């Protein structure tokens, strides 16, 4: 059951990534005359500026709270609460996630236990990322639920601050 949920999550993440990549590609070989008037798609001229990526906050300016720390490195934060998979996640990536989590001195209220569970999972992953058996054992239902709860707080509360 745990493996099928993990595969389901991976499938969903893959679909999202493929969808995002597909959205950025121009329609190769399409003829504009094939598009009906009702199917017209608005395009942004190449000269339009791209949306700016939010700036990372300076870690020295945080108060150690969950959102303050997570917003110091939004690239790492985006994947911090995702499952780490042997062969797909590197030890360096896990170390960055753990380093970010270790800066948090005040976990989300009511999620202190989930935070401790996830931190332990990341600590295990740092040393065991290449061991499929160890990673599978470390990512049990409790760990999965902890990661999902923390990710919801990150998305709902932290990202709304940007």
Buried (B, 14 or more C-beta within 10 A) or exposed (E): EEEEEBEEBBEEEEEEEEEEEEEEEEEEEEEEEEEEEEEEEEEEEEEEEEEEEEEEBEBEEBEEBBBBBBBBBBEBBBBBBBBBBBEEBEBEBBBBBBBBBEBBEBBBEEBEEBBEBBBEBBBBBBEBBEBEEBBBEBBEEEBBEBBBBBBEBBEEEBBEEE
